[in-house]
């Protein structure tokens, strides 16, 4: 998809806000290594720029979801440790070695097959333990012990880490979190030794729980967003880093009784000023946003009619000049539209909202 530089719609990312969130996290978790999650194009913020900004303030490494995401970072001059959190096919192992990317192991079958492919350069491995997420990882102490012993005895494998992932760390009721934590603790106690990295903390665990690890996988909170939505208050202030802005490309006076948008789902109840904004569901600003609002000159303006693939229409309180800024997420004068408000309107989470913004929208950094 081509990036649309020649239209006024853009995502503006405040790298200083990201760095301040990280400084707060580094102070909150002194003595632990911080790996920041930049998967999914840095949660929509731009993986390369975010990674470089994060490394400037002293984080240890980076987490991605796929080998291709890791390769993008390497090819942009980033030489910090990278952990791929997704299972890779054994055919991809040579790339992991070439680009010095640590990868997870979750089954003994994968481990044996991988060993058959290796030569001399060690493959860095993190043992994944499924303590109750049901996603990836070994389920039993016996499997983990067998995997650890195998890696220790394989000359071309390095046991770099062991980890699990909590499914309810962002909820106030912590009974299931405690259950998962205890399972992981029991597995660690049965191992003859521990690897360099022991990690269980995502953003939510880091903010609200004491854990067993010496490394944090810091994700959504780095971008200034509360992992729990509005359920719990963060341990320290989080500064949102992303704004979504555009401009009015046409403003017109529409008579009473006229339909706006596909399906005529909105009809003017009187003479109305209608503005058109060049953003739509192909950009990840979803069709369901009809009825929500944007900010123009510090005033909330309703989105009227269905959001189109590339454009949407808003009802203005008065005639406004074309080229006037439109804020879809962010601040305008004394008003603000937050990602959480957009997520609530769509009945989803802010993670999904930011990850849905397409590559067509250019990212600008300040």
Secondary structure as GFF3:
##gff-version 3
##sequence-region A 1 366
A	DSSP	beta_strand	10	13	.	.	.	ID=ss1
A	DSSP	alpha_helix	15	28	.	.	.	ID=ss2
A	DSSP	beta_strand	33	37	.	.	.	ID=ss3
A	DSSP	alpha_helix	39	43	.	.	.	ID=ss4
A	DSSP	alpha_helix	47	56	.	.	.	ID=ss5
A	DSSP	beta_strand	61	64	.	.	.	ID=ss6
A	DSSP	alpha_helix	67	75	.	.	.	ID=ss7
A	DSSP	beta_strand	81	84	.	.	.	ID=ss8
A	DSSP	three_ten_helix	90	92	.	.	.	ID=ss9
A	DSSP	alpha_helix	93	98	.	.	.	ID=ss10
A	DSSP	beta_strand	102	105	.	.	.	ID=ss11
A	DSSP	alpha_helix	108	117	.	.	.	ID=ss12
A	DSSP	beta_strand	123	128	.	.	.	ID=ss13
A	DSSP	alpha_helix	141	153	.	.	.	ID=ss14
A	DSSP	beta_strand	157	163	.	.	.	ID=ss15
A	DSSP	alpha_helix	175	189	.	.	.	ID=ss16
A	DSSP	beta_strand	197	201	.	.	.	ID=ss17
A	DSSP	alpha_helix	203	208	.	.	.	ID=ss18
A	DSSP	beta_strand	215	218	.	.	.	ID=ss19
A	DSSP	three_ten_helix	220	223	.	.	.	ID=ss20
A	DSSP	beta_strand	242	254	.	.	.	ID=ss21
A	DSSP	beta_strand	259	260	.	.	.	ID=ss22
A	DSSP	three_ten_helix	262	264	.	.	.	ID=ss23
A	DSSP	beta_strand	266	267	.	.	.	ID=ss24
A	DSSP	beta_strand	272	277	.	.	.	ID=ss25
A	DSSP	three_ten_helix	281	283	.	.	.	ID=ss26
A	DSSP	three_ten_helix	287	289	.	.	.	ID=ss27
A	DSSP	beta_strand	293	296	.	.	.	ID=ss28
A	DSSP	beta_strand	299	304	.	.	.	ID=ss29
A	DSSP	beta_strand	312	316	.	.	.	ID=ss30
A	DSSP	beta_strand	325	332	.	.	.	ID=ss31
A	DSSP	beta_strand	335	337	.	.	.	ID=ss32
A	DSSP	alpha_helix	339	346	.	.	.	ID=ss33
A	DSSP	alpha_helix	350	356	.	.	.	ID=ss34
A	DSSP	beta_strand	362	365	.	.	.	ID=ss35
###
